[in-house]
C-alpha cells in the first residue's frame, strides 16, 4: 500500500512539475514573441519617421537651393510634410520647421518677379534675344537678392536637421531599452 501511495504521490508531483514547466515555458515563449513583435513595430515606426525626416530635409534643402522655385507637386508635398510632422514630431521640431518655411517664404517674397517681357512671344528673332537678356538680368538680380537670405535659410535648415537627428536618436535609445 505504501508503494502504491508513494507511486501515486510521485506521479502527482512529476505531473505537477511537468504542468508547471509547460506553463512557464509557454509564458516565456509568449513574452519573447511579444518582445520581438514590439521590436519589429518600433523598427518600422523608426524607419517611417526617418523617411519622413529625410523628406523634410530633402525638400526644404531643394527649395532653398532653388530659391523657392519648385514644381507644384513638390510644393504640395512640402505642405503635406508639415501635416505629417504635426502627427509624428515634437513641438520644438514643428517650431523650427515653421522657421525654415518662413525663412524660405521671406526670401521668395523679397525676390523680384520675372519681367513681363519674359513671357515668350512669337515675333522676330531680335525680340527673343532681348527677352533672353531680360531674363538673364532678372536671374542675376534674383540670385543676388537670394544670396542675402540664403545664410539664414541654411542656418534654420541646419537647426532643423540637428533636432531631427536628436529626436531619432532618442527614440532609438528608448527602443533599445
N, C-alpha and C positions, 0 to 999 in steps of 0.2 A: 504494500500500500504506500509506503513511504517512497518507493521507487516511482510509482505512478504519480504521486503528488509532486515529487521532485522533477519528473519529466514534464508534467503539465506546467508547473511553475517555470521551468527553464524555457519551455516553448512560448509561454506568455511573455517572458522577459525578452527573448530573442525576437518575437513578433513585434513587440512594442518598440524595441531598438530599431528594427528594420523599418517600421512605420515612421518613427521619428526621423530616421536617416533620410527616408524618401521625402518627407515634408521639408526638412532643412535643405536638401539638395534642390528640390523644386523651387523653394523660395530664393535660394542663391542664384539659380539659373534665371528666374524671372527678374531678379534685381540686375543681373548682368545684362540681360536683354533690354531692360528699361534704360540702363545707363548708356548702352550702345545706341539705342534709338534717340535718346536725348542728345548724345554727342553728334550723331548724324544730322539731327534737326538744327542744332546750334551751328554746325559747319555750313549747312545750307543757308541759314539766316546770315551768317557772316559773309559768305560768298555773295549773296544777294546785296547785302549792304555795301560790300567792297565794290561791286559792279556799279551800284548807284553813285557812290562817291567818285569812282573813276569817271563816270559820265559827267558828273557835276564839274569836275576839274577839267576834263577834256573840252567840254562845250564852252565853259567860261574862258578857258585859255584861247580857244579858237576865236571867240567873239572879241577878245582883247587884241589878238594879233590882226584880225580883220577890221579892227576899228569899228566894231558894232555891226558890220555888214555880214549877213549870212542868209541862207535860204529860209523861206517861210517855214519849212518843215523843221529845220534846226532851231529856229527861234521858238517854235511851238514846243519842241522837245525841252528847250531850256526852261520854259514856264512850267511844263509838267514836272520837271525835276524839283522845282520849288514845292509843288504839292506833295511829292513823294518825301521830300525832306521833312515836311510838317508831320508826316506819319512815322518816320523812322529815325529822326535825329534829335539832338538836344536843342534847347532854346538858344544856347550860345552859337551853335553851328548855324542855325537859321538866321540869327542876327548878323553874323559875318557874311553869310551868303547874300543877304539883302544889301549889305555894304558893297559887296562885289558888284551885284546887279546895279546898284545906284551909281557906283563909280563909272561903270560902262555907260549907263544912261546919261550921266552928266557929260561924259566925253562925247557921245554921239550928239547930244543936244547942242553942244557948242561947236560942232564941226560945220563947216559951210555946206549949204545944199548944192547939189550939182547945178551947173548953169543950164538955163533953158535951151541954149544952143546945143547942149549935149545930145538932145533927142535927135536921132538920125532922121535925115530928110533925104528925099530923092532929087537932088539937084546936081549942079555942076561939081566937078571934082575939086575945084578950088575951095568951095564951101565945106567940103568934107575935111580937107586939111585944116581949115580954120577951126572947125568944131573939134577935131582931134587935138589941136593946140590948146583950145579952151579946156578940154578935158584934162590934158596933161597939167596945165596950170592949176586947175581945181584939185587934182590929186596931190600936187606938191604942197599946196596950201593946206589941204586936209591932213596930209602926213605931218606937216609942221605943227598944226594945231593939236593933232592927236598926240604928238610927242610930248606936249605939255602935261597931258593927262595919263599917259602910259605908266609912269613910275607909281602913281597912286593906285592904278588898277592892278598892277603886278604886286604891289605891297599887299593889297587886300586879298588877292588871289593866293599869295603865299601864306597869309594868316589862315585862310580857309583850309589850305592843304595841310597845315600843321594840325589844326583842330580835327580834321577828318582822320588823319593818321593816328592821333592820340585816342580818338573815340574807338577806332577799330582795334587798336592795341589793348585798350582797357576791356573791351568786350571779349577779346581772345583770352586775356588773362582770367577773366571771370569764368569763361567756359572751361578752362583747364583745371579749375578747382573742383 
